[in-house]
């Protein structure tokens, strides 16, 4: 029987054999494409046009592989100077080549409406890619201006994020006589000992406080760049509107989502009080939010058992889910072991539509780590199910990108409750912990970002911004949860607000949508499985609004989002009765 071991990944499939030769190959293809610029007239035939689109697609495949390799090498070890140098060299090269191709998108955006529609109608499965180009036309600048921005971002925002990653990935934490990575330290946030939970959080947040001036400066400049480019130059309505347009999500949908999340914070105020009584605590503190019910330290699950448990879970749901996850694992495309200078957290990285994605984990053996494994493999399954879409439309928009991953977590949660019936109550508490963290907490991050962007525009300090974060956190958790002042710095270790501003509402969106989908699945059984597969197979070939409408969902409706919270209320009712 196969035994799965903690390991690094195998990047041989995307590692350049001869970097200089590959650079030359790409340069020649780019030059060849540039020579066809003369074909871009108002009289171009749909046939000629589609040949150019497909040529551009092939270039994207080649550059996608090239760009991903150094990113993954850097993620596995941020102190690797060769990886850092390679990443910088490749990014510079790809930015230069991308600038040579920018004319095509700009030309298509400038076409008269009737001609653009003619080409879109003849484009088949490329239609949504082309529709998106037209949709973003109002926010597009002239060719030279776009080139300048690309160059500026390489040495600006991209560099700032690299500095943040290098700085934070090298943090080591002295805890109980051991030197721990951040992920290893955060295991103690779920320790049965109240004292250890508190000490772990204080250890983590003290390190970020020590570097808050530098981290704050990084964040301030990311915000300033976002505002000046997106609103000042491109003409977006607001900082949040930038992300909404990119996701092709109506502002109204996101406003409804955030409003309903804020209204339902009180559900979790109730849950925290139930949990406080269950834990026998006089006072519920922020340190205690993820406290386990059991008094003993959680028994660790080997990586081998974790993988087999997740694979068996997928197999029971769908042969497609099982096979796609198995392929990713067997091709050694999972980096699972804990190691110094490795990127914290977890992610699933897509390369091209036809290649299996790569998964990074920091597996420490907790049930939460098992859930993370299911989550990231869910992303990989989603990617692979959409491989028949074009290179431009295989990736789902961010709000739908979390659907398969969260659905996979739900499947695993139910599996665990079946496998360990004696622990079913405890597992339900764990699930509610995760739902709070994935919905209310993530919506809170977005609300903080909205305020942070406003505060920076008003010239406020990082200290003032941190105080706003603390005030909002206390409101989010309710009056019966004590939040120490040190949590004012918690925003510093949330990488999404640095790397992808306003990304986090995708988690709230994905979780509430998936709760609704999972209810449908439980009601209809296996007959609903093909609907899930179909939804995931669409990738990013339609707007999130269109994809969800096909299953009877209106994402602009507050009533729809409330349905997700109605499911959560039933779960809280259940733990209260037990």
N, C-alpha and C positions, 0 to 999 in steps of 0.2 A: 504494500500500500504506500502511496506517495506521502511523504512527510514534508510539510511546508516549514521552512526555517526563515528566521529574520535575516534579511539580506539587503544589499544594495540593488540597483536596477541594471539592466543590460541596455546600454545606449548605442550598441553597435549598429543598429538599423538606421540611425540618423546621424552617426558620427561621420563627418567628412573624411574621405580617404585622402584626398589631396586638396587642401583648402585653396591654394592659389589657382589650381586647375578649375575648381568649382567657381571661384570668383570670375575667372575668365569666361567660363561657360555662361554664367548669368549675365555678364556684361555684353556678350555677343547677342544673347536673346533679347536683352533690353534694347540694344542698338537696332536690331532687326525690327522690333516692334515700333520703335520711333520712326523708322523709315516709312511706316505705313500711315503716318500722321496725315499725309496728303489725301488719304482715302476718306477722311472724316469730313464729309460735306453733308449738306441737307439732302443730297440725292443718293446717299449710300443705300445699297439694297439690303434687305434683311439678311440675305445669305452672306454678303461680305461682312456685315456687322457682326454676325454670330461667329464667324471665323476669328474675328479679332477678340471677341469676348472669351472664346475658348483658349486662344493663345495666351491671353492675360491670366486665365485660370491656371494654365500649366506653369506659368511663371510663379504664381502664388504658391503652388505646391512645392516647387524647388526652394523658394525663399523661406517657406514655412519650416521645412526641415532644417535648413541652415540656421534660422533664428532660434529654434527651440533648443538645439543641442547645448549652446553655451549657457542658456538660462537654467537648464537642469543641472549642469555641472556646477554652476554657482550656487544653486539651491542646496546641493548636497554638501557643499563646503565653501562657505563665504570667505574663508581665509586663504583659499587656493588662488594664489596670485596669477597663475597661468590661466585659470578659468576666468578671472576678472578681466585680464588683458584680452583674452579671446572674445569675451562678451562685448567689451568696448569696441574692439576692431570690427566684429560682425555687425553690431548696431550701427556704427558709422557707415559701413559699406551698404547695408540695406537701406538706410535712410537716403543715401545718395542715389541708389538705384530706384527707390520708390519715388523720389522726386522727378526722375526721368520719365516716369509713367503717369504722373498725375494729370497730364493733359487729357487723357481719355475720359476720366470721370468728369472733369470740368467741361469738356466738349458736350458730353451727353446731357449734363445738367442744363446747358445753355440752349439746347435744341428747342424749336417751337413745339408746342404741346401736341399738335396733330402728328408730327414726325416721330416724336418720342413714343407716343401711344402706338403708332404703327410698328415700331421696332419691338416694343414690349409685347404686343399681341403675337408676334412671330417668334418670341424668345423661349417658349416652352417653360421648362422648369427654372429658367434663369429670370423669370419675370419679377419675382419679389426683390431680388438683388437690384434690378434696374429701377423698380418702383422706389426703393429706398434711396437710391441716388437722387432721383427727382424730388423726393420728400425733403431731403436735407439741402436742396439747392439754395433756399433763402439764407442759409447760415454758412455758405461757402464763399471764400474770398477769391481774388484773382490768382493766377498761377504762381507768379513770383512770391506773392504774399504767403500762399500755402507752403511753398518750398522753404521760405524763411522760418515759418512756424515749426515745420518738421525738424529743421536743423536746431532751432532754439530749444525744442522739447528734449532733444537728445542730450544737450548739455545742461538742460534746466530740470524739468520735472523728473525725467528718467534718472538723471544723476542724483537728485535729491532722494528718490526712492532707494537707489543703490546705497547711499550713505546710511539711510535709516535701516536697511536690511543688514548691512555690515555691522553697524553699531549694535543693534539689538540681538542679532544671532550670536554675537560673541559674549553676551552677558553670561556669566557663571554665577551661581547662587550657592553661598555657603549655608548649608542647612543640615542640622544634626550631625555635624562633623564630616559631611560629604559635599563634594562639589557637584551641583546638578545643573542640567539644562533647564530652560524655562518649562518645557513640556513635562519633564520629570518632576519639577517642583509643583506644578499645578495639579498633579495627582493628589497631593496633600490637601487640596481644596475640598476634596471629597473624603477626607479621612474621618473615622468615627470620633476622634479626639477633637473637642472644641478648641483646645489650646493649640494643637498642631495646625488646624485650619487657619486660625488667626495668625500664627507665626509665619505660615507659608505665604499668606496674602501680604503681610507686612514686609516680608523679605522681598517679594516680587515688586511691590509698589515703591518700596524705598529705593530700589535700584533705578526705576524709571524717574523717580523724583530727583535723584542725583543727576540725571542727565536731561531733566525736563527743559532746561534752557535751550539745549541743542535740538532736542526733539521738537520743542515748540517753534523754534526758528524754521526748522524743516517744514512743519505743518503750515505755519504762517505764509511761507513762500509758495507752497502748493495751492493754498487758498487764493492768494493774490494772483497767481498765474491763471487759475481756473476762472476767476472773475474777469480779469483784464482781457483774456483771450475770448472767452465764451460770450460774455455780455458786452464788453467794450468793443471788441472787434467783430464778432460774428452776429451779435444781435439777439441772443437768446433772452427769454423773458426773466429768468431767474437762474441761480445756480442749480437748483433741483431740476428745472426744465431741461437742462442740458442732458442729464441722465435719462429723463423720460423720453426725449426725442430719440436718443440713441437706442433705447429699448422699444421704441414705437408703442409707447403706453400713453394714453391720454392723461394729462395732468389731473383730471377729475378722478380717474381710477386710483392714483397714488394718494390724492387728498382723501378720498373715501377710505382707503386702506388705513392710513395713518390716524384718521379721526376715529375709526372703529377700534383700532388698537388702543388708543388713549382711553376711550370710553370703557374698555374692558379690563383696564388695569386692576379695577376693584375685584375682579374674579380671582386674581392672584394674591391680592391682599388677604382675601378669605383663605386661599390655599396656604399661604405662609403661616397664618394663625393655626390652621389645622395641623400643619407640619410641626409648628412649635410645640403644641400640646403632645403630639405623638413622640417627639424627641425628648419631652420632659424638660424643656428649657424655660427659664424664667423670662428671658428676653430673646426674641429672634433678632439676630444681627446679620448684616450683609455677609459676614464671614461664614454664616451657617446656611445660606440659601441652598447649597448643594450637598448638605450633610446627608450621609446615608442613614437608613433606619437601623441597620444592624450595628451592634456595639463593637464587633470585631473588625479588624481591617479586612477589606475586600479580598477574597481569594483571587489570585491572578489566573487568567486563562492563557494558556500557551498560544503562541501564534498559529501553530498547527491546528489546534482545536478551534480557534477563532475562524480561520479560513474555511475549515470544513463546515462549521456551523452556518456561516454566511452562504456558502455554496449550496448547502442542503436547503436553506431557506429559499434561495432563488429557484432551485430546482422544483420545489413544491408549487411555486407560483407560475413559472413559465419556463419551458425549455430554452427560449431565446435569452431570458435573463441569465440562466445558469451558464449557457455556452459562451456568451460574451464575457462574463466575469472570469470564467475558467481560462479563456484565451489570454486575457490580460495577465493573469497570474502565471500561467504556464510559459508565457513568453518572457517572463522575468522583467516585467515592466512596473514592478512595485518596489519602492525603496522604503523599507519598513523599520529598519533598526534605528535605535537611538545613537546619536554620535555628536561629538563636539562640533560647533560651528555650522550645524545643519539648520536649514530653514525651520522655523517653529510651525506648529499646527499641522495642517494637512491640505493637500490640493490634488486635483486631477488636471493634467495638462494635455490638451489636444495638440496634435502636430498638423496633420492634414486629415481630410475626410476619410481617406482610405487606410490610414495607419491607425493602429491601436494607440490609445492615449497612455500617458505615464502617470502613475499615482505615487505621491509622497505621503508617508505616514510617520508618526513618531510613536511606535507601538510599545506601550508599557504594561499591557496585560489587563487593564481594567475593562469592565463592561462598556464603559464609554468609548474606549479604544476600539472595541468590537463594533460598536455602533458607527464609529467613524470609518472603519473599514467598509462596512455596508454602504455608508453614505458616498464615499469616494468611488467605490466600484459602481454604484448607481449612476454617477456622472459618466463613468466609462461606458456603461451599458447604453445610456442615452446617446452618447456620441456614436457608438457603433451601430445602433439601430437606425441612425440617420445617415449612414455612409452613402446611401444612394442619392442623397441630395447633392447639389453642386458644392464646389469648394467654397463658394460665397454664401451658401444658405444651409450648410450642415449644422452650424452651431445655433442652438436656440438662444433667443434673447434672454437676458439675465433673469427676469422674473420667472420664466419657464425653465431655465437651466437648473433650478433646484428641484424640479418635480420628481424626476426619477430617483434622485439621491434621497430625498425625504421619504418617498414612497418605500424605498428599500429599507430605511430605518423603521418604518411602521411595520413592515413585514417581519423584520428581525425582532422587534419588540413583542409582537404576538407569539412568535416562535419561542422566545425566551420564557414567556409566561406559560406556554404549553410544556416546555422542557423542564422548567423548574416551578411546578405549581405551588410549592410551599413558599416560594419567593414572589408569587404573582402580585401580592399587595405592594411589596417593596419595589417591584419593577414598574408598577403603575405610578408610584411616587417619582421614580427616576424619569419616567416618560414625561410627567408634568414638569419636572425640573428642566428637561430638555426643551419642552414647548415654550416655557417662559423664556429660556435663553435664546430660542430661535425666532420668537415672535415679538413679545413685548420688549425684550432687551434690544433686539435689532432695530425695531421701530424707534426705540429711544435713541439709538446711535444716529439715526437719520434726523430726528428732531434736533439733536445736539449739533449735527453738521449744519443744519439750516441756520441755527443761532450763531454758530462759530463763524460762518461766512459773513453774517451781518455784523458781528462784533469786530472782526478784523477790518471790515470796511469802515467802521466807526473809529478805528485806531485804538481799540482796547488791548490790554496786555494779555499774555498767556495766563497770568495769575487770575485775572478777572474771568477769562474764559473757563478756567478750571473750576472756579466758584460756581459759575452757571451750570457746569456739568454736575457738580455735587448737589446743587439745589434740585435739578431735574431728576436726578437719581433718587433722592429722598422722596420726591413726589411720586415717582414711578412705583416705589416699593411700599409706600403707605406709612402712616404714622406709627404703626406697631413694629416696624423693622428699624433697628438702630444702624445708621450708616456712619462709620468713622470718617473723620476729615481726610484721612489718607486716600480714600477712594476718589477724591477730587482729581487724582492723576490717572485714573483707570483708562481714560481715553487714549493715553500715550501708547498702550500696548495693543491697540486694535488696528491691525495692519490695513484693513479694508479702507479706512477713512483716509489713509495716505495713498495707497495704490489705486483705489477705484472709488473716488468720492460718490456718496449716495448709493453705493452698491447694496448696502445692507437691507434696504426694503425688499430686495429679492428674496431674502430668507423668510420674512413675514409673509410675503405674497405666496411663495412656494409652499410654506407650511400650511397656511389656511386653505389654499387650493387643494393641496394633497389630502388634508383632513376630509374635505368634501368628496374627493375622488375615492378615498379609502372607504368612506361610508357607502358610496355607490357600489364599490367592489364587494363589501360585506353583504349588502342587500341582494345583489344580483349573482354573486359567486363567479364561477369561471367564465360565464358568458360575457362578463365585463372585461376580462383580461385582454381580448383583442382590441378593445377600445383604448386601453392604456398603451398597448404596443403601437397602435396607429398614431396616437397623440405624440408619442416619443419619436416615432419614425419621421415625423414632419420636420424635426429639427428646427431650423429658423427659416423655413420656406414660406411661412405666412406670419402675419402679425400675431402677437399673443392674444389680442382681442378676437381675431378670427379663429385661432386654434381652440380657444376655450369656448367660444360660441358654439362650435360644432358639438360640444358635449352639454350644451344648455346652460352655460355660465355667462353672466353679465358682470365683468370685472369693474364696471363703473358704479355698480349698485352697492350701497352700504348694507343692504339687506343680505346680499350674497356673502360679504365678509363676515357678517354677524352669524351666519350659519356655521362657519368654522368655529367661532367662539361658543356657539350652542353645543357643539360636540365636546369642547373643552369643559364646559359647565357640567355636562353629564359625567365626565371623568372625575371632576372635583366632588360632585355629589356622591359618587361611588366611594371615594376615599374617606369622605366624611361619615358615611354610614358604617363602614367597616370598623 
